[in-house]
Amino acid sequence: MQVAEKYKMKIKKNDQVMIVKGREQGKTGRVIKVDPGKGRILIEKLNLVKRHSKPSAKQKQGGIIEKEAPLAVSNVMLICDKCKGPVRVGKKILDDGKRVRCCKKCGEVLEK
């Protein structure tokens, strides 16, 4: 059994991202969940798939439910508030020694 390598994730939970590849291309949304082990993320109300489910204790009503499917991190880009578009992410070290994410276009710090 091969151990999965952990991906370097430049996207975090609650980031605003734009999908740049695939059937949902051009749509934007907020990141719900990040899985660095598989290099995948879940985006709120995007990349929806239909799943058939049986009734259970958790879900009283069975039937077809829609839920978000994971997307590869390589297919999304972070949205910069200043640039108002998808940008590449870089790292910057501040004066106090703290390492933060920054926009490659304008140099704006992306941390909240």
Buried (B, 14 or more C-beta within 10 A) or exposed (E): EEEEEEBEBBBBEEBBBBBEEEEBEEBBBBBBEBEBEEBBBBBEEBBEEEEEEEEEEEEEEEEEEEEBEBBEBEBBBBBBEEEEEBBEBBEBEEEEEEEEBBBEBEEBEBEE
